[in-house]
Amino acid sequence: MEEKVDVAVVGGGPAGVMAAITAAKQGLSVTVLDKKPREKIGNKSCGDALDRVAPNLMKDKLGIEYPNGKELPSPLEHLTFASVSLKHSLTAHTPAFIVHRLHYGQRLLKIAEENGAKIVGNAKVRDILIDGDQITGVQFFHENEQKEISAKVVIDASGYIGIVRKLIPEDLEYGIDYSVPPEHTVATYREIVRLDRPHEFQKRIVLLYHESIPIPGYAWIFTDGELQLNIGVTWPKHIPYPDGKSLKEIYHEVLDPLVPPETYEIVHKGGGQIPIRPPFDSLVFNGAILVGEAGCMVDPTTAEGHGPSLISGYKAGIAATHALKRNDVTHAGLWEYNKDIMNYPGSTHAMSYQALQFLKQTGPSGMAFFLKRKIVSEQDLIDLFQTREFVLPFRKKVQKILQAFPKWGMMWNLKKAIEKVELADHIYKSYPNSPEGLSEWIEWRRRDLTSDY
Ligand SMILES: Cc1cc2nc3c(=O)[nH]c(=O)nc-3n(C[C@H](O)[C@H](O)[C@H](O)COP(=O)(O)OP(=O)(O)OC[C@H]3O[C@@H](n4cnc5c(N)ncnc54)[C@H](O)[C@@H]3O)c2cc1C
């Protein structure tokens, strides 16, 4: 017999599991379908860094403990931005976590189950069910059989691939383009390596803007405990690798001088694609919601998506509960999710996207200049990552520098970029309260901020 639930969640990664916990805690019947075996759900090739915003929200709203024990290979104390080489760098004290994705993900799945959600592994979703203009469930392959589940709300938490999103018919898309082109994607390659002695990056993560990697790409060196490092590169997908090299070769070229291969053994290699643009202009449909990477909830500059995915899952669970209580699971009934996401993380990611355009312009050598001249200070970085009250004080400082050196074209461009960053915040926080205002808002966003997406 076909199963019927309030909420079917496609994908049990951070976004999906948080949607499941939140909806189940509110008393909804929830089934999570994931193509991975049950015991592997949560596992992912990742840099494993997680800032405190999502864990704080999870603790406050749902009583979920911070990553701990074997879920936490290392606490994180410092973030370093470096340019060209580790010589030009800026380090700020920004407490956060390095998480073991599988162990942490598995605890969250267990919490979902304890609250009544059903988790089905080896369940690959292949199609969506539609009745008239309403999405009513999904079709999936499980135990050598094709099965269906009907749901009042389908939550697409399938990550970069966005399997449900891809299958939504055009007439339910309100004119929005839901594709993620190569210009808005970075490819990644990373290794977890074990050294024979404690490394020099204890409790620290380093983002390195290297001259051979075009921004938004970068290289990273993250602690993964006393003896292990998680090191990798990201590369903008629309730019071909130079001289026919592979991403792995670029990885070695950039990172071998900093972490020589003869000092470590490889524990794991992997990679993946990450969407790097602010969320789609609308994330809800009649009977469906996009969460996490399926909705492009990743910081475009740093490619952090774990925290935003957890938060979007929570927000989707709340919006689905409200819509079901009102008995209105249409696009309009689910709209509060759009508003909530555009407020955070949407506005932050839109600001980051604007900052990224400036970084692309200046390149790694321009960044070296900013770091060398201390135009960005440690306090600026702390503000950016902890209080999010970054722009105003920083703007004042740039104005001061501009007065002293009026001919500095780069500083002028920076001032202009800051204005755009502020505008992005304003536009995303002015997202319409109902679908009626959407086309006007998109027009405004394209005209005054960016028509890149
Ligand atoms: C190499 C790399 C390094 C990264 N480093 C960081 C970092 O340090 N910090 C950070 O914050 N973010 C990082 N990210 C990004 C972060 O990993 C993702 O943004 C985050 O995992 C997205 O969560 P999600 O739940 O949306 O999707 P995912 O974690 O991708 O989960 C999607 C789930 O959906 C399932 N699924 C997919 N298709 C189907 C289907 N058809 N049917 C059923 N199930 C399906 C998958 O099996 C998976 O379990 C990194 C990403 C990569 C690739």
The ligand as an SDF file (V2000), in Angstrom:
LIG
                    3D

 53 58  0  0  0  0  0  0  0  0999 V2000
   34.8090   19.1450   -0.6570 C   0  0  0  0  0  0  0  0  0  0  0  0
   33.7890   19.9920    0.0660 C   0  0  0  0  0  0  0  0  0  0  0  0
   34.1850   20.7300    1.1690 C   0  0  0  0  0  0  0  0  0  0  0  0
   33.2370   21.4660    1.8900 C   0  0  0  0  0  0  0  0  0  0  0  0
   33.6380   22.1140    3.0220 N   0  0  0  0  0  0  0  0  0  0  0  0
   32.7210   22.7500    3.7990 C   0  0  0  0  0  0  0  0  0  0  0  0
   33.1000   23.2970    5.0600 C   0  0  0  0  0  0  0  0  0  0  0  0
   34.2290   23.1830    5.5130 O   0  0  0  0  0  0  0  0  0  0  0  0
   32.1380   23.9320    5.7780 N   0  0  0  0  0  0  0  0  0  0  0  0
   30.8480   24.0340    5.3490 C   0  0  0  0  0  0  0  0  0  0  0  0
   30.0230   24.6330    6.0480 O   0  0  0  0  0  0  0  0  0  0  0  0
   30.4600   23.4980    4.1680 N   0  0  0  0  0  0  0  0  0  0  0  0
   31.3570   22.8360    3.3920 C   0  0  0  0  0  0  0  0  0  0  0  0
   30.9610   22.2400    2.2190 N   0  0  0  0  0  0  0  0  0  0  0  0
   29.5530   22.3450    1.8170 C   0  0  0  0  0  0  0  0  0  0  0  0
   28.6530   21.4120    2.6510 C   0  0  0  0  0  0  0  0  0  0  0  0
   29.2280   20.1280    2.6930 O   0  0  0  0  0  0  0  0  0  0  0  0
   27.2600   21.3430    2.0220 C   0  0  0  0  0  0  0  0  0  0  0  0
   26.8220   22.6390    1.7330 O   0  0  0  0  0  0  0  0  0  0  0  0
   26.2120   20.6680    2.9150 C   0  0  0  0  0  0  0  0  0  0  0  0
   26.5430   19.3210    3.1800 O   0  0  0  0  0  0  0  0  0  0  0  0
   24.8630   20.7150    2.2110 C   0  0  0  0  0  0  0  0  0  0  0  0
   23.9090   20.0410    2.9720 O   0  0  0  0  0  0  0  0  0  0  0  0
   22.5990   19.4570    2.2730 P   0  0  0  0  0  0  0  0  0  0  0  0
   21.8390   18.7490    3.3400 O   0  0  0  0  0  0  0  0  0  0  0  0
   21.9190   20.5130    1.5000 O   0  0  0  0  0  0  0  0  0  0  0  0
   23.1270   18.4080    1.1840 O   0  0  0  0  0  0  0  0  0  0  0  0
   24.0690   17.1180    1.3420 P   0  0  0  0  0  0  0  0  0  0  0  0
   24.9030   17.1720    2.5460 O   0  0  0  0  0  0  0  0  0  0  0  0
   24.7400   16.9730    0.0240 O   0  0  0  0  0  0  0  0  0  0  0  0
   23.0060   15.9300    1.5180 O   0  0  0  0  0  0  0  0  0  0  0  0
   22.1610   15.5360    0.4590 C   0  0  0  0  0  0  0  0  0  0  0  0
   21.6150   14.1550    0.7570 C   0  0  0  0  0  0  0  0  0  0  0  0
   20.6580   13.8240   -0.2660 O   0  0  0  0  0  0  0  0  0  0  0  0
   20.8300   12.4760   -0.6600 C   0  0  0  0  0  0  0  0  0  0  0  0
   20.3290   12.3560   -2.0410 N   0  0  0  0  0  0  0  0  0  0  0  0
   20.7970   12.9360   -3.1730 C   0  0  0  0  0  0  0  0  0  0  0  0
   20.0620   12.5670   -4.2430 N   0  0  0  0  0  0  0  0  0  0  0  0
   19.0860   11.7480   -3.7720 C   0  0  0  0  0  0  0  0  0  0  0  0
   18.0060   11.0350   -4.3830 C   0  0  0  0  0  0  0  0  0  0  0  0
   17.7850   11.0810   -5.7080 N   0  0  0  0  0  0  0  0  0  0  0  0
   17.2020   10.2930   -3.5940 N   0  0  0  0  0  0  0  0  0  0  0  0
   17.4230   10.1960   -2.2630 C   0  0  0  0  0  0  0  0  0  0  0  0
   18.4380   10.8420   -1.6290 N   0  0  0  0  0  0  0  0  0  0  0  0
   19.2440   11.6160   -2.3660 C   0  0  0  0  0  0  0  0  0  0  0  0
   22.3510   12.2630   -0.5560 C   0  0  0  0  0  0  0  0  0  0  0  0
   22.6430   10.8930   -0.4120 O   0  0  0  0  0  0  0  0  0  0  0  0
   22.6880   13.0740    0.7080 C   0  0  0  0  0  0  0  0  0  0  0  0
   22.6070   12.2830    1.8690 O   0  0  0  0  0  0  0  0  0  0  0  0
   31.8750   21.4980    1.4660 C   0  0  0  0  0  0  0  0  0  0  0  0
   31.4870   20.7750    0.3370 C   0  0  0  0  0  0  0  0  0  0  0  0
   32.4190   20.0030   -0.3560 C   0  0  0  0  0  0  0  0  0  0  0  0
   31.9700   19.2110   -1.5630 C   0  0  0  0  0  0  0  0  0  0  0  0
  1  2  1  0
  2  3  1  0
  2 52  2  0
  3  4  2  0
  4  5  1  0
  4 50  1  0
  5  6  2  0
  6  7  1  0
  6 13  1  0
  7  8  2  0
  7  9  1  0
  9 10  1  0
 10 11  2  0
 10 12  1  0
 12 13  2  0
 13 14  1  0
 14 15  1  0
 14 50  1  0
 15 16  1  0
 16 17  1  0
 16 18  1  0
 18 19  1  0
 18 20  1  0
 20 21  1  0
 20 22  1  0
 22 23  1  0
 23 24  1  0
 24 25  2  0
 24 26  1  0
 24 27  1  0
 27 28  1  0
 28 29  2  0
 28 30  1  0
 28 31  1  0
 31 32  1  0
 32 33  1  0
 33 34  1  0
 33 48  1  0
 34 35  1  0
 35 36  1  0
 35 46  1  0
 36 37  1  0
 36 45  1  0
 37 38  2  0
 38 39  1  0
 39 40  1  0
 39 45  2  0
 40 41  1  0
 40 42  2  0
 42 43  1  0
 43 44  2  0
 44 45  1  0
 46 47  1  0
 46 48  1  0
 48 49  1  0
 50 51  2  0
 51 52  1  0
 52 53  1  0
M  END
$$$$
